[in-house]
Amino acid sequence: MFGFLWTIFGSAVPPLVVTSILYVLTLSFLEKKGKNPFEVSRFFLKSALGISTISILFITMYPTGYNYGDARVLNVEPLKGMYNLLLYSTDPNVTISNLGLNILLFMPFGFFLFLCLRKKASLFKVTFYGMCLSFTVELFQYIFPIGRSTDVDDLILNTVGTLIGASLAKILNAMLSSSTKEKLGKKLNLLMK
């Protein structure tokens, strides 16, 4: 399955890595210039959120060899594509990659966004942001000729992925006491000095 993914997205990896490095360097520069004291834990969370967002954009918006004469694919009937994949697909890799990877792709976004928002975080708010990001991606996939299909099922799966990631962050946040979080933050700050 990973060979299949590499075939599709392998050429997107170098620009993704370069963009992620530039994002982290820019964020580091801006954080050090900010009014608040530099916190490594906060910087790590912002970096992870940014990289997960950049990854979503690269993976979902990377062109796949669209010819201008090809018709764009649009599915606005909820669950139809998922149902057809589960029922009629002869290749389990296609089913797993289409359903599972849509969920998996948005889980880090939900996880890190929930942790970045801290006290302002709610499952509803984070899931809504994930749905908005997914809707924007699906809209751009339809508007721009990049060889991608626009599917309401992707919107549903991406939103579920965001919700799962945010739920995991909420559980982790509840499990760690505030003193444990403080200790972890101080240790990270000491390691980076």
Backbone as a printed PyTorch tensor [residue, N CA C, xyz], in Angstrom:
tensor([[[  0.8250,  -1.1920,   0.0000],
         [  0.0000,   0.0000,   0.0000],
         [  0.8710,   1.2580,   0.0000]],

        [[  1.9970,   1.2440,   0.7420],
         [  2.8420,   2.4310,   0.7860],
         [  3.5190,   2.6720,  -0.5560]],

        [[  3.7900,   1.5910,  -1.3010],
         [  4.3240,   1.7440,  -2.6500],
         [  3.3410,   2.4510,  -3.5520]],

        [[  2.0680,   2.1000,  -3.3980],
         [  0.9830,   2.7270,  -4.1480],
         [  0.9330,   4.2260,  -3.8250]],

        [[  1.0270,   4.5600,  -2.5420],
         [  1.0020,   5.9630,  -2.1290],
         [  2.2160,   6.7150,  -2.6450]],

        [[  3.3840,   6.0540,  -2.6170],
         [  4.6010,   6.7070,  -3.0890],
         [  4.5050,   6.9930,  -4.5870]],

        [[  3.8980,   6.0660,  -5.3270],
         [  3.7190,   6.2710,  -6.7570],
         [  2.8910,   7.5180,  -7.0270]],

        [[  1.8540,   7.7250,  -6.2230],
         [  0.9640,   8.8640,  -6.4340],
         [  1.5750,  10.1600,  -5.9010]],

        [[  2.1070,  10.1230,  -4.6670],
         [  2.5130,  11.3570,  -3.9920],
         [  4.0230,  11.5400,  -3.8430]],

        [[  4.8210,  10.6070,  -4.3400],
         [  6.2730,  10.6820,  -4.1570],
         [  6.8900,  11.9670,  -4.6580]],

        [[  6.4040,  12.4510,  -5.7840],
         [  6.9760,  13.6820,  -6.3320],
         [  6.5700,  14.9200,  -5.5290]],

        [[  5.5600,  14.7920,  -4.6590],
         [  5.1310,  15.9290,  -3.8270],
         [  5.9620,  16.0380,  -2.5560]],

        [[  6.7270,  14.9890,  -2.2400],
         [  7.4720,  14.9790,  -0.9720],
         [  8.5470,  16.0700,  -0.9150]],

        [[  9.4140,  16.2180,  -1.9330],
         [ 10.4390,  17.2790,  -1.8260],
         [  9.8620,  18.6770,  -1.6070]],

        [[  8.8590,  19.1360,  -2.4000],
         [  8.3310,  20.4770,  -2.1150],
         [  7.6280,  20.5590,  -0.7600]],

        [[  7.0240,  19.4560,  -0.3220],
         [  6.3870,  19.4240,   0.9910],
         [  7.4240,  19.6140,   2.0920]],

        [[  8.5510,  18.9270,   1.9840],
         [  9.6110,  19.0400,   2.9850],
         [ 10.1880,  20.4520,   3.0000]],

        [[ 10.4670,  20.9940,   1.8300],
         [ 11.0310,  22.3530,   1.7420],
         [ 10.0570,  23.3740,   2.3280]],

        [[  8.7810,  23.2630,   1.9640],
         [  7.7700,  24.1900,   2.4760],
         [  7.6380,  24.0750,   3.9900]],

        [[  7.6690,  22.8520,   4.5040],
         [  7.5630,  22.6420,   5.9500],
         [  8.7530,  23.2470,   6.6910]],

        [[  9.9380,  23.0780,   6.1430],
         [ 11.1440,  23.6480,   6.7680],
         [ 11.0550,  25.1780,   6.7650]],

        [[ 10.6520,  25.7460,   5.6430],
         [ 10.5050,  27.2050,   5.5710],
         [  9.4500,  27.7090,   6.5550]],

        [[  8.3650,  26.9600,   6.6970],
         [  7.3250,  27.3390,   7.6570],
         [  7.8770,  27.3470,   9.0820]],

        [[  8.5890,  26.2940,   9.4580],
         [  9.1250,  26.1980,  10.8230],
         [ 10.1550,  27.3010,  11.0760]],

        [[ 11.0100,  27.5800,  10.1130],
         [ 12.0000,  28.6560,  10.2770],
         [ 11.3200,  30.0160,  10.4130]],

        [[ 10.3140,  30.2650,   9.5960],
         [  9.5750,  31.5300,   9.6850],
         [  8.8640,  31.6520,  11.0240]],

        [[  8.2170,  30.5650,  11.4420],
         [  7.5300,  30.5680,  12.7320],
         [  8.5150,  30.8070,  13.8710]],

        [[  9.6770,  30.1810,  13.8000],
         [ 10.7020,  30.3680,  14.8250],
         [ 11.1230,  31.8310,  14.8980]],

        [[ 11.3530,  32.4390,  13.7500],
         [ 11.7360,  33.8450,  13.7000],
         [ 10.6410,  34.7280,  14.2970]],

        [[  9.3760,  34.4760,  13.9180],
         [  8.2630,  35.2900,  14.4160],
         [  8.0280,  35.0960,  15.9110]],

        [[  8.1870,  33.8660,  16.3770],
         [  7.9860,  33.5820,  17.8060],
         [  9.0500,  34.2890,  18.6600]],

        [[ 10.2730,  34.2990,  18.1890],
         [ 11.3460,  34.9390,  18.9550],
         [ 11.2080,  36.4590,  18.9500]],

        [[ 10.5750,  37.0020,  17.9170],
         [ 10.3630,  38.4410,  17.8310],
         [  9.1080,  38.8810,  18.5820]],

        [[  8.2890,  37.9170,  19.0170],
         [  7.0210,  38.2310,  19.6710],
         [  7.2040,  38.8390,  21.0490]],

        [[  6.1100,  39.3410,  21.6090],
         [  6.1430,  39.9930,  22.9190],
         [  6.1960,  38.9730,  24.0520]],

        [[  5.5940,  37.7990,  23.8400],
         [  5.5770,  36.7750,  24.8860],
         [  6.8850,  35.9980,  24.8860]],

        [[  7.2760,  35.4510,  26.0390],
         [  8.4970,  34.6430,  26.0690],
         [  8.3440,  33.4050,  25.1930]],

        [[  9.4170,  33.0280,  24.5450],
         [  9.4260,  31.8780,  23.6420],
         [  9.1860,  30.5950,  24.4330]],

        [[  8.1590,  29.8480,  24.0630],
         [  7.8590,  28.5640,  24.6930],
         [  8.0440,  27.4680,  23.6610]],

        [[  8.9340,  26.5210,  23.9480],
         [  9.2150,  25.4430,  23.0180],
         [  7.9780,  24.5820,  22.7930]],

        [[  7.2310,  24.2790,  23.8610],
         [  6.0590,  23.4230,  23.7150],
         [  5.0180,  24.0820,  22.7960]],

        [[  4.8110,  25.3670,  22.9650],
         [  3.8570,  26.1070,  22.1250],
         [  4.3610,  26.1590,  20.6850]],

        [[  5.6660,  26.3800,  20.5220],
         [  6.2800,  26.4050,  19.1960],
         [  6.1170,  25.0440,  18.5160]],

        [[  6.3370,  23.9670,  19.2670],
         [  6.1900,  22.6210,  18.7200],
         [  4.7590,  22.3860,  18.2350]],

        [[  3.7680,  22.7740,  19.0340],
         [  2.3690,  22.5730,  18.6650],
         [  2.0130,  23.3770,  17.4080]],

        [[  2.4510,  24.6400,  17.3560],
         [  2.1750,  25.4660,  16.1850],
         [  2.8690,  24.8990,  14.9390]],

        [[  4.0890,  24.4100,  15.1170],
         [  4.8150,  23.8100,  13.9930],
         [  4.0940,  22.5680,  13.4930]],

        [[  3.6860,  21.7150,  14.4200],
         [  2.9950,  20.4780,  14.0360],
         [  1.6680,  20.7770,  13.3470]],

        [[  0.9270,  21.7600,  13.8470],
         [ -0.3350,  22.1490,  13.2130],
         [ -0.0820,  22.6870,  11.8080]],

        [[  0.9140,  23.5400,  11.6690],
         [  1.2400,  24.0980,  10.3490],
         [  1.6720,  23.0270,   9.3660]],

        [[  2.5190,  22.1090,   9.8150],
         [  2.9920,  21.0390,   8.9330],
         [  1.8470,  20.1100,   8.5550]],

        [[  0.9400,  19.8270,   9.4890],
         [ -0.1970,  18.9640,   9.1410],
         [ -1.1060,  19.6550,   8.1250]],

        [[ -1.2910,  20.9630,   8.2530],
         [ -2.1010,  21.7040,   7.2880],
         [ -1.4220,  21.7460,   5.9200]],

        [[ -0.1320,  22.0110,   5.9130],
         [  0.6340,  22.0250,   4.6600],
         [  0.5610,  20.6470,   4.0010]],

        [[  0.6770,  19.5890,   4.7840],
         [  0.6030,  18.2220,   4.2480],
         [ -0.7530,  17.9600,   3.6110]],

        [[ -1.8140,  18.3760,   4.2890],
         [ -3.1660,  18.2030,   3.7260],
         [ -3.2550,  18.9090,   2.3770]],

        [[ -2.7660,  20.1490,   2.3140],
         [ -2.8590,  20.9120,   1.0730],
         [ -2.0270,  20.2920,  -0.0450]],

        [[ -0.8210,  19.8380,   0.2730],
         [  0.0120,  19.2230,  -0.7550],
         [ -0.5900,  17.9090,  -1.2450]],

        [[ -1.0450,  17.0870,  -0.3280],
         [ -1.5700,  15.7700,  -0.7130],
         [ -2.8780,  15.8850,  -1.4810]],

        [[ -3.7300,  16.8120,  -1.0990],
         [ -5.0370,  16.9150,  -1.7410],
         [ -5.0420,  17.8140,  -2.9780]],

        [[ -4.0870,  18.6980,  -3.0910],
         [ -4.0950,  19.6330,  -4.2090],
         [ -3.0180,  19.3370,  -5.2540]],

        [[ -2.2340,  18.2940,  -5.0460],
         [ -1.1630,  17.9760,  -5.9870],
         [ -1.7720,  17.4370,  -7.2830]],

        [[ -1.4010,  18.0020,  -8.4330],
         [ -1.9980,  17.5600,  -9.7100],
         [ -1.7130,  16.0890, -10.0080]],

        [[ -2.6940,  15.4330, -10.6490],
         [ -2.5420,  14.0090, -10.9740],
         [ -2.6430,  13.7470, -12.4740]],

        [[ -2.2870,  14.6800, -13.2950],
         [ -2.2740,  14.4560, -14.7310],
         [ -3.6110,  14.6750, -15.4060]],

        [[ -4.2160,  15.7780, -15.1240],
         [ -5.5260,  16.1220, -15.6900],
         [ -5.3420,  16.6540, -17.1030]],

        [[ -6.1660,  16.1860, -18.0290],
         [ -6.2040,  16.7340, -19.3830],
         [ -7.3740,  17.7060, -19.4570]],

        [[ -7.1840,  18.8190, -20.0830],
         [ -8.2080,  19.8670, -20.0980],
         [ -9.5260,  19.4160, -20.7190]],

        [[ -9.5130,  18.3790, -21.5470],
         [-10.7440,  17.8850, -22.1510],
         [-11.5260,  16.9570, -21.2230]],

        [[-10.8960,  16.4770, -20.1600],
         [-11.5560,  15.5460, -19.2270],
         [-12.6470,  16.2540, -18.4360]],

        [[-13.7000,  15.5160, -18.1720],
         [-14.7790,  16.0570, -17.3350],
         [-14.3660,  15.9900, -15.8710]],

        [[-14.8280,  16.9580, -15.1110],
         [-14.5560,  16.9370, -13.6730],
         [-15.5560,  16.0100, -13.0050]],

        [[-15.0920,  15.2950, -11.9920],
         [-15.9540,  14.3600, -11.2760],
         [-16.4950,  15.0540, -10.0310]],

        [[-17.8130,  15.0090,  -9.8710],
         [-18.4640,  15.6530,  -8.7360],
         [-19.4950,  14.6900,  -8.1590]],

        [[-19.3580,  14.3560,  -6.8790],
         [-20.3450,  13.5300,  -6.1870],
         [-20.9070,  14.3400,  -5.0310]],

        [[-22.1910,  14.6530,  -5.1020],
         [-22.8400,  15.4120,  -4.0350],
         [-23.8420,  14.5500,  -3.2640]],

        [[-23.8820,  13.2600,  -3.5750],
         [-24.7990,  12.3480,  -2.8850],
         [-24.0510,  11.6980,  -1.7120]],

        [[-24.3920,  12.0650,  -0.4750],
         [-23.6530,  11.5470,   0.6880],
         [-23.6900,  10.0220,   0.7790]],

        [[-22.5420,   9.4630,   1.0900],
         [-22.3180,   8.0380,   1.3500],
         [-22.3980,   7.1500,   0.1080]],

        [[-22.7480,   7.6880,  -1.0390],
         [-22.8600,   6.8830,  -2.2510],
         [-21.5010,   6.2910,  -2.6460]],

        [[-20.4920,   7.1340,  -2.7110],
         [-19.1590,   6.6610,  -3.0900],
         [-18.6050,   5.6460,  -2.0980]],

        [[-18.7880,   5.9090,  -0.7940],
         [-18.3160,   4.9560,   0.2240],
         [-19.0240,   3.6170,   0.0630]],

        [[-20.3200,   3.6590,  -0.1380],
         [-21.1200,   2.4440,  -0.3000],
         [-20.6290,   1.6460,  -1.5140]],

        [[-20.4410,   2.3290,  -2.6340],
         [-19.9640,   1.6540,  -3.8440],
         [-18.5780,   1.0650,  -3.6550]],

        [[-17.7080,   1.7910,  -2.9920],
         [-16.3590,   1.2810,  -2.7390],
         [-16.3950,   0.0270,  -1.8740]],

        [[-17.1540,   0.0780,  -0.8090],
         [-17.2230,  -1.0710,   0.0980],
         [-17.8840,  -2.2740,  -0.5570]],

        [[-18.8600,  -2.0450,  -1.3820],
         [-19.6250,  -3.1360,  -1.9650],
         [-18.9960,  -3.7040,  -3.2300]],

        [[-18.4600,  -2.8380,  -4.0870],
         [-18.0470,  -3.2840,  -5.4150],
         [-16.5470,  -3.2840,  -5.6820]],

        [[-15.7510,  -2.7210,  -4.8100],
         [-14.3110,  -2.6520,  -5.0740],
         [-13.6760,  -4.0400,  -4.9750]],

        [[-12.8800,  -4.3620,  -5.9800],
         [-12.1910,  -5.6570,  -5.9860],
         [-10.7910,  -5.5440,  -5.4000]],

        [[-10.3160,  -4.3280,  -5.2250],
         [ -8.9840,  -4.0980,  -4.6730],
         [ -9.1070,  -3.4690,  -3.2890]],

        [[ -8.7700,  -4.2290,  -2.2260],
         [ -8.8930,  -3.6620,  -0.8720],
         [ -7.9840,  -2.4580,  -0.6370]],

        [[ -6.8690,  -2.3670,  -1.3690],
         [ -5.9840,  -1.2050,  -1.2170],
         [ -6.6900,   0.0860,  -1.6060]],

        [[ -7.5060,   0.0300,  -2.6500],
         [ -8.2380,   1.2190,  -3.0910],
         [ -9.2470,   1.6260,  -2.0200]],

        [[ -9.9530,   0.6430,  -1.4710],
         [-10.9380,   0.9340,  -0.4270],
         [-10.2630,   1.5240,   0.8040]],

        [[ -9.1820,   0.8940,   1.2510],
         [ -8.4660,   1.3610,   2.4420],
         [ -7.8880,   2.7560,   2.1950]],

        [[ -7.2640,   2.9470,   1.0280],
         [ -6.6350,   4.2460,   0.7780],
         [ -7.6820,   5.3450,   0.6410]],

        [[ -8.8010,   5.0460,   0.0190],
         [ -9.8010,   6.0860,  -0.1840],
         [-10.5310,   6.4250,   1.1090]],

        [[-10.9540,   5.4160,   1.8500],
         [-11.7150,   5.6750,   3.0770],
         [-10.7900,   5.9870,   4.2550]],

        [[ -9.8530,   5.1050,   4.5130],
         [ -8.9900,   5.2430,   5.6880],
         [ -8.0500,   6.4330,   5.6350]],

        [[ -7.4650,   6.6640,   4.4720],
         [ -6.4910,   7.7570,   4.3900],
         [ -7.1480,   9.1250,   4.4560]],

        [[ -8.3900,   9.2370,   4.0090],
         [ -9.1040,  10.5050,   4.1720],
         [ -9.2810,  10.8260,   5.6470]],

        [[ -9.5820,   9.8120,   6.4400],
         [ -9.7140,  10.0060,   7.8900],
         [ -8.3540,  10.2920,   8.5020]],

        [[ -7.3790,   9.4580,   8.1650],
         [ -6.0330,   9.5590,   8.7430],
         [ -5.3660,  10.8900,   8.4170]],

        [[ -5.6080,  11.4120,   7.2330],
         [ -4.9810,  12.6610,   6.8080],
         [ -5.3720,  13.8380,   7.6940]],

        [[ -6.6130,  13.8690,   8.1730],
         [ -7.0940,  14.9990,   8.9600],
         [ -6.9680,  14.7950,  10.4750]],

        [[ -6.5960,  13.6000,  10.9170],
         [ -6.4640,  13.3730,  12.3620],
         [ -5.3970,  14.2530,  13.0090]],

        [[ -4.1820,  14.3710,  12.4470],
         [ -3.1910,  15.2630,  13.0700],
         [ -3.6560,  16.7150,  13.1330]],

        [[ -4.3530,  17.1670,  12.1040],
         [ -4.8760,  18.5310,  12.0990],
         [ -5.8070,  18.7420,  13.2910]],

        [[ -6.7560,  17.8370,  13.5060],
         [ -7.6820,  17.9430,  14.6350],
         [ -6.9640,  17.8540,  15.9700]],

        [[ -5.9820,  16.9520,  16.0480],
         [ -5.2300,  16.7530,  17.2920],
         [ -4.4720,  18.0190,  17.6760]],

        [[ -3.6730,  18.5320,  16.7550],
         [ -2.8230,  19.6800,  17.0800],
         [ -3.6160,  20.9830,  17.1810]],

        [[ -4.6870,  21.1130,  16.4080],
         [ -5.5110,  22.3150,  16.5320],
         [ -6.1750,  22.3620,  17.9040]],

        [[ -6.6620,  21.2340,  18.3890],
         [ -7.2870,  21.1920,  19.7150],
         [ -6.2720,  21.6130,  20.7810]],

        [[ -5.0550,  21.0920,  20.6910],
         [ -4.0240,  21.4380,  21.6820],
         [ -3.5630,  22.8930,  21.5500]],

        [[ -3.5240,  23.4110,  20.3220],
         [ -3.1170,  24.8140,  20.1280],
         [ -4.1570,  25.7840,  20.6800]],

        [[ -5.4160,  25.4450,  20.5600],
         [ -6.4740,  26.3440,  21.0370],
         [ -6.5700,  26.3730,  22.5610]],

        [[ -5.9960,  25.3780,  23.2130],
         [ -5.9900,  25.2740,  24.6790],
         [ -7.3700,  25.4190,  25.2750]],

        [[ -7.5660,  26.4250,  26.1080],
         [ -8.8380,  26.5860,  26.8350],
         [-10.0000,  26.9680,  25.9220]],

        [[ -9.6960,  27.5100,  24.7450],
         [-10.7580,  27.8890,  23.8140],
         [-11.2250,  26.7140,  22.9660]],

        [[-10.5870,  25.5710,  23.1440],
         [-10.8820,  24.4080,  22.2980],
         [-12.1750,  23.7250,  22.7090]],

        [[-12.9070,  23.2920,  21.7190],
         [-14.0570,  22.4130,  21.9270],
         [-14.0860,  21.4570,  20.7450]],

        [[-14.6420,  20.2750,  20.9590],
         [-14.7150,  19.3080,  19.8670],
         [-15.4990,  19.8890,  18.6920]],

        [[-16.5770,  20.6010,  19.0030],
         [-17.3960,  21.1910,  17.9450],
         [-16.5890,  22.1940,  17.1250]],

        [[-15.8930,  23.1010,  17.8010],
         [-15.1480,  24.1610,  17.1160],
         [-14.0450,  23.5730,  16.2280]],

        [[-13.2710,  22.6380,  16.7810],
         [-12.1760,  22.0420,  16.0150],
         [-12.7220,  21.2450,  14.8270]],

        [[-13.7940,  20.4890,  15.0540],
         [-14.4000,  19.7130,  13.9670],
         [-14.9510,  20.6410,  12.8820]],

        [[-15.5300,  21.7490,  13.2960],
         [-16.0340,  22.7310,  12.3340],
         [-14.8940,  23.2890,  11.4880]],

        [[-13.7550,  23.6160,  12.1150],
         [-12.6000,  24.1180,  11.3610],
         [-12.0950,  23.0660,  10.3770]],

        [[-12.0780,  21.8050,  10.8030],
         [-11.6680,  20.7250,   9.9090],
         [-12.6180,  20.5820,   8.7370]],

        [[-13.9070,  20.7120,   8.9980],
         [-14.9020,  20.6390,   7.9360],
         [-14.7130,  21.8050,   6.9580]],

        [[-14.4270,  22.9880,   7.4740],
         [-14.2010,  24.1590,   6.6120],
         [-12.9610,  23.9640,   5.7390]],

        [[-11.8900,  23.4370,   6.3230],
         [-10.6730,  23.1720,   5.5540],
         [-10.9680,  22.1350,   4.4670]],

        [[-11.6680,  21.0740,   4.8240],
         [-12.0060,  20.0370,   3.8610],
         [-12.9050,  20.5740,   2.7470]],

        [[-13.8820,  21.3930,   3.1070],
         [-14.7680,  21.9880,   2.1050],
         [-13.9690,  22.8580,   1.1330]],

        [[-13.0300,  23.6350,   1.6570],
         [-12.1880,  24.4870,   0.8170],
         [-11.3650,  23.6390,  -0.1500]],

        [[-10.7930,  22.5500,   0.3590],
         [-10.0090,  21.6450,  -0.4860],
         [-10.8890,  21.0640,  -1.5940]],

        [[-12.0740,  20.5590,  -1.2290],
         [-12.9770,  19.9660,  -2.2230],
         [-13.4030,  21.0050,  -3.2630]],

        [[-13.6530,  22.2300,  -2.8310],
         [-14.0260,  23.2990,  -3.7520],
         [-12.8950,  23.5840,  -4.7390]],

        [[-11.6740,  23.6990,  -4.2330],
         [-10.5270,  23.9550,  -5.1090],
         [-10.2660,  22.7750,  -6.0380]],

        [[-10.5070,  21.5500,  -5.5530],
         [-10.3260,  20.3830,  -6.4160],
         [-11.3020,  20.4160,  -7.5850]],

        [[-12.4540,  21.0010,  -7.3790],
         [-13.4200,  21.1160,  -8.4690],
         [-13.0820,  22.2820,  -9.4000]],

        [[-12.6960,  23.4050,  -8.8150],
         [-12.4580,  24.6160,  -9.6090],
         [-11.2120,  24.4920, -10.4810]],

        [[-10.1150,  23.9920,  -9.8980],
         [ -8.8430,  23.9620, -10.6210],
         [ -8.6470,  22.6240, -11.3300]],

        [[ -8.1340,  22.6550, -12.5500],
         [ -7.9340,  21.4200, -13.3170],
         [ -6.6840,  20.6580, -12.8590]],

        [[ -6.8130,  19.9010, -11.7900],
         [ -5.6670,  19.1660, -11.2550],
         [ -5.9010,  17.6530, -11.2620]],

        [[ -7.0000,  17.2020, -11.8760],
         [ -7.2540,  15.7720, -11.9860],
         [ -7.8290,  15.1370, -10.7420]],

        [[ -8.4540,  15.9090,  -9.9000],
         [ -9.0340,  15.4080,  -8.6560],
         [-10.5510,  15.3970,  -8.7510]],

        [[-11.1620,  14.4830,  -8.0070],
         [-12.6210,  14.4590,  -7.9520],
         [-13.0900,  15.2010,  -6.7090]],

        [[-14.2440,  15.7990,  -6.8210],
         [-14.8510,  16.5020,  -5.6910],
         [-15.9500,  15.5970,  -5.1540]],

        [[-15.8470,  15.2490,  -3.8770],
         [-16.7370,  14.2220,  -3.3280],
         [-17.1950,  14.6140,  -1.9330]],

        [[-18.4990,  14.6190,  -1.7240],
         [-19.0440,  14.9310,  -0.4050],
         [-18.6140,  13.8720,   0.6120]],

        [[-18.3470,  12.6530,   0.1550],
         [-17.8740,  11.6020,   1.0600],
         [-16.5010,  11.9460,   1.6350]],

        [[-15.6420,  12.5720,   0.8130],
         [-14.3410,  13.0220,   1.3150],
         [-14.5330,  14.0610,   2.4100]],

        [[-15.4750,  14.9670,   2.1960],
         [-15.7910,  15.9820,   3.2110],
         [-16.2190,  15.3070,   4.5160]],

        [[-17.0620,  14.2970,   4.4200],
         [-17.5310,  13.5720,   5.6100],
         [-16.3660,  12.8550,   6.2930]],

        [[-15.5630,  12.1290,   5.5130],
         [-14.4470,  11.3650,   6.0860],
         [-13.3920,  12.2860,   6.6990]],

        [[-13.0870,  13.3930,   6.0330],
         [-12.1070,  14.3450,   6.5730],
         [-12.6020,  14.9590,   7.8770]],

        [[-13.8950,  15.2640,   7.9360],
         [-14.4780,  15.8280,   9.1520],
         [-14.4280,  14.8110,  10.2890]],

        [[-14.7070,  13.5490,   9.9720],
         [-14.6100,  12.4770,  10.9790],
         [-13.1630,  12.3480,  11.4630]],

        [[-12.2120,  12.4410,  10.5450],
         [-10.7970,  12.3950,  10.9310],
         [-10.4210,  13.5190,  11.8740]],

        [[-10.9220,  14.7240,  11.5900],
         [-10.6690,  15.8670,  12.4730],
         [-11.2670,  15.6130,  13.8500]],

        [[-12.4880,  15.1000,  13.8900],
         [-13.1580,  14.8080,  15.1580],
         [-12.3950,  13.7520,  15.9580]],

        [[-11.9090,  12.7140,  15.3000],
         [-11.1420,  11.6700,  15.9920],
         [ -9.8550,  12.2630,  16.5640]],

        [[ -9.1400,  13.0600,  15.7600],
         [ -7.8990,  13.6840,  16.2310],
         [ -8.1380,  14.6080,  17.4120]],

        [[ -9.1910,  15.4190,  17.3400],
         [ -9.5250,  16.3300,  18.4430],
         [ -9.9390,  15.5480,  19.6820]],

        [[-10.6630,  14.4550,  19.4950],
         [-11.0800,  13.6230,  20.6390],
         [ -9.8720,  13.0070,  21.3340]],

        [[ -8.9060,  12.5410,  20.5370],
         [ -7.6770,  11.9810,  21.1270],
         [ -6.9130,  13.0550,  21.9070]],

        [[ -6.8660,  14.2680,  21.3690],
         [ -6.1940,  15.3710,  22.0720],
         [ -6.9300,  15.7080,  23.3660]],

        [[ -8.2460,  15.6850,  23.3170],
         [ -9.0330,  15.9860,  24.5230],
         [ -8.8000,  14.9250,  25.5940]],

        [[ -8.7470,  13.6650,  25.1890],
         [ -8.4870,  12.5720,  26.1380],
         [ -7.0860,  12.7220,  26.7280]],

        [[ -6.0910,  12.9800,  25.8710],
         [ -4.7190,  13.1720,  26.3540],
         [ -4.6390,  14.3570,  27.3000]],

        [[ -5.2930,  15.4390,  26.9520],
         [ -5.3000,  16.6440,  27.7720],
         [ -5.9230,  16.3730,  29.1450]],

        [[ -6.9850,  15.5790,  29.1650],
         [ -7.6510,  15.2500,  30.4250],
         [ -6.8090,  14.3130,  31.2760]],

        [[ -6.0510,  13.4270,  30.6220],
         [ -5.2250,  12.4610,  31.3570],
         [ -4.0200,  13.1240,  32.0160]],

        [[ -3.4680,  14.1430,  31.3720],
         [ -2.2960,  14.8150,  31.9210],
         [ -2.7400,  15.9190,  32.8700]],

        [[ -2.2160,  15.8910,  34.0610],
         [ -2.5400,  16.9520,  35.0110],
         [ -1.8160,  18.2320,  34.5970]],

        [[ -2.2640,  19.3540,  35.1300],
         [ -1.6380,  20.6280,  34.7630],
         [ -0.1800,  20.6750,  35.2080]],

        [[  0.1460,  20.0340,  36.3450],
         [  1.5480,  20.0320,  36.7970],
         [  2.4160,  19.1980,  35.8530]],

        [[  1.8710,  18.0920,  35.3240],
         [  2.6190,  17.2720,  34.3670],
         [  2.8730,  18.0510,  33.0900]],

        [[  1.8640,  18.7940,  32.6170],
         [  2.0280,  19.6090,  31.4150],
         [  3.0880,  20.6810,  31.6310]],

        [[  3.0850,  21.2910,  32.8240],
         [  4.0840,  22.3080,  33.1450],
         [  5.4890,  21.7190,  33.1370]],

        [[  5.6180,  20.5400,  33.7640],
         [  6.9320,  19.8810,  33.8150],
         [  7.4290,  19.5450,  32.4180]],

        [[  6.5380,  19.0220,  31.5680],
         [  6.9280,  18.6990,  30.1960],
         [  7.3660,  19.9490,  29.4420]],

        [[  6.6200,  21.0410,  29.6150],
         [  6.9670,  22.3030,  28.9640],
         [  8.3270,  22.8130,  29.4190]],

        [[  8.6010,  22.7370,  30.7250],
         [  9.8980,  23.1950,  31.2500],
         [ 11.0340,  22.3310,  30.7340]],

        [[ 10.8100,  20.9980,  30.6700],
         [ 11.8620,  20.1030,  30.1660],
         [ 12.1590,  20.3890,  28.6960]],

        [[ 11.1130,  20.6320,  27.9100],
         [ 11.3230,  20.9800,  26.5040],
         [ 12.1000,  22.2760,  26.3600]],

        [[ 11.7580,  23.2670,  27.1820],
         [ 12.4630,  24.5500,  27.1320],
         [ 13.9290,  24.3830,  27.5000]],

        [[ 14.2150,  23.5590,  28.5200],
         [ 15.6130,  23.3040,  28.9220],
         [ 16.3770,  22.5900,  27.8410]],

        [[ 15.7370,  21.6220,  27.1710],
         [ 16.4020,  20.8670,  26.1090],
         [ 16.7730,  21.7690,  24.9330]],

        [[ 15.9690,  22.7720,  24.6630],
         [ 16.1940,  23.6200,  23.4930],
         [ 17.1320,  24.7840,  23.7780]],

        [[ 17.5360,  24.9850,  25.0280],
         [ 18.4350,  26.1010,  25.3440],
         [ 19.8690,  25.7090,  25.1040]]])
